[in-house]
Amino acid sequence: MKKSILLIGLLSSVAVAQQATDYSSKVDSLLQLMTIEDKIGQTVQFSGGWDVTGPTVSDVNEDLVKSGQIGSFLNLVTAKATKDIQKLAVEESRLGIPLLIGYDVIHGYKTIFPINLGLSSSWNPELVELTAQKAAEEAAAEGIHWTFSPMVDVARDPRWGRISEGSGEDVYLGKKLAEAYVRGYQGDDLSLPTTIAACMKHFVGYGASLAGRDYNTVDMGDNELRNTYLPGFKAGLDAGARTLMTSFNVINDVPASGNKYTLKEILRNEWGFDGLVVSDYTSINEMIPHGYAEDGKDAAQKSFSATVDMDMMGDLYRSYLQELIAEGKLTMDELDASVRRILTLKFELGLFDDPYRYSDVKREEATIYRQDILDAALEAARQSTVLLQNNNNVLPLKTKNIALIGPLAADESSIIGDWAAKGDRSGKAISVEEGLRDLLNQSNITVVQGTDINSTSTEGFKAALKAAKKAEAIVMVLGEDSNMSGEAASRASIKLPGNQSALLAAVREANPNKPIVLVLFNGRPLDITADITNADAVLEAWFPGTMGGQAIAELIYGKVNPSAKLSVSFPVNVGQVPVFYSNKTTGRPMNPMNPKGDYRSFYQDIPNKPLYSFGYGLSYSSFEYSNIQLDQVTRNGALELNFSAQIKNTSNVDGYEIVQLYLQDVTASITRPAKELKGFEKVWIKAGATKTVYFKLQKEELGFWNNGTFVVEAGQFKYTIAPNSDADLVHSFILE
Ligand code: BGC
C-alpha cells in the first residue's frame, strides 16, 4: 500500500523537473517496474455498471482492480464512487497506477445542451467550444477524466439514429466543430481538474452504414474515405485530441477495429498519432460475427496488432495478450508501445500527481447545474433552433392567447435528447409549457397532449380541437421520443411517428385561418413535406436540452431572433436518401428547363432538391448580399485568396446571419463535388446596417486527395458567398 503512494510521489517529483508535455522518461521508468501482467492490465477497460451502453455489463470487480488487471473504467460516475474505486487501484494494487475513468459526455453531463446535431446548427464554433468546456467542468467534478466525444462521423442518412450525435453532412463544418469540441474539453492544460481528454470517434466510416441501419457494412473508395470521412478526425487530432475510438463497422471488407490500413497506415504512420486508441464497446469481439476473426484470441491478435491499445468491455486482451506474446504472434514491443500511450495520458491528466483530483465532492456540489453552465445551455438552445418556415411572418407571435398541443408540449425527458449522460429526466429541464408560462407570465395557457408520440388512438384529438378553437394561435410540439435516435435507433420511416401528422392536419382543418406554429423535437432530419402545409411556422428545435423550453418560448415571442441554419439536408421523402448538397453533378445533370425529360438524372415523382437544404434557416431579419469579390494575392511566395461580400440587414430587427462561402473545382483529375463549403462566418448585423465579411483561403484549402496523394490543381473554380447551399456558383476564377 504505502509502497505505491511512494511510487506516485517519486514519479511526480520527476514530473516537476520535466517539460509539462514530455512524460517519456517517467513512463519508461514506470514501464521498467511493470510485469507483463501489469502491462496487460493497463489495456483493459471495463464498464462500472452505472450505465448500460452496450450488450454486456460488468460489475466493478474489486479484486481485478486490486491486482492491477484493469487500467480503465467507463460508466462509473460521481465524485464518491470514482474516488472509492481509485483508492483501490492506487493504494492496494502493487504499483498503484491510477485508473483512467471515461464516460460518454456527449452534449453535456448534468446540464444538458442541445443534441450535437442541434449544436452544429448554430454554426458557432465558439459556442460549441463553450458547451464542451462547461460539460467537461461538470464531468470532471464527478471524477470523469475522459469523454468519448466528439463523434465526428459525417452522416448523410437520416435513417441512421446516430446522425443525432454528430455535426451533420458537411466536411468543412464538421472539421471546425471537431476542433471546437476538442478545445472545449481539453482546454490548454489537460492536467487541470476542470479539463478532460477528448476522444475522436468512430474511426472510421461509421456514418456511412449501409441503408442507415446501425452497425451495417461500409464500402467506399479511398478518395471518398480521405476527402469526406477522414478530415474531421484529422482536424480534431491536429487540435490536440489525445484519444480516438474505433468503430463497429466493416470498412472496405475489414472491421474498423482490426483495420491495419486505417489504423496503422493512416492514423499511426501517415498522421503520426501517438495517443491512445480504444476499441468501441466489444467491437474487438464482434470481429468474430463479422467473419474476420476465428475466435477471441484471433480477434485480440488482429486488433492489437492494428494498434488498438485498449479493449473496451471485450475482455479479450486480458484473456489472450500474454499467450499471444508467448507464441510470438504479438511482441513485447507492441505491448510496451500501447502501455506507453495509455500511461502517457494518465500522466498528462495529472493522475500521477493526484489521482483523486477529479473526484471532489465539494467541487461536484458547486459545479453541477451552476448558473453559468445553465446560461450556456440556454444560449446554445437559442442558437441551435432552426426557423424552417414563417409564412406571413406569423412569428414572432402577437397574441398570448394560445393553445399548446402535442405529446412533447409538457415533456421534461425527451427534451434533453438521447445519450444525455447524467441529465435529469424529470424535474429539471424546462419544458416548452414551462418556458411559455414563465415568459408570458401566464398560468392559463391551455395545454393538451392530443396524442402520444407513437400512438394510433385518436381519443385525445377532441380535447386538442376544443383547446385550439378557443385560442387565437396554436403551438404544436410534435416529434420523436429521444429513444428514437442515437445508437441502435435506426428508422426506415422518417415521418413524424404515430398519428401526430393526423393531429396536426385535424387542427389545421378546423382552424384554417389561425396561426399554427409547429415546434419539432427530433434527432434526425424528418420527412415533414406534408406537415409544413398544415403549419404557418416551423421551428426545428432538435432536442434542445435542459434550458430548451425557455429558448423556444423566447424564439416564438421574438425575445430572441432565430439564427440557426441546417447542418444537414431535410429530404422531401425517404426515397431521396442520402441527399446532400455536395454531391457530384453526374454526366446528365437534370435540365431545369425540362426537369423530367431528356434522359437526365431525376426522380419521376419528386424533385432532386431536398425539402430544406444544407445551410438553410430563416431569421426575423432579412439580409441582402452584394459585392461578392475575390482578391488573389501572393504573400511571402504563397498564394492567398481573399473572398468578400457585403451583407445588409434590410429589416428592422437586429440579427445574426450565417454567411457561407461555396466553391467548385470545375475540372480536375478526379470529379469533384458540385459545391463545397469552404468558409462560414456568423455575424451580428444591426437593423439597417451593412457588414463586409471576409474569407481568407490558402491555396491548399482548394486541394483534395487523389489516390493517396493530396493535390492542388490549377484551373477554373466557381464560387459564391450566399445564405445557404442552394445558391448558384455564379462567379469564377482561375487558379494558376
Ligand atoms: C458506442 C460508443 C460509446 C461506447 C461507450 C458504444 O456502444 O458506440 O460511442 O462511446 O458505447 O458507452
Residues whose N, C-alpha, C, O or C-beta is under 5 A from the ligand:
A	BS01	BGC	T53 G54 D104 F148 D280 Y281
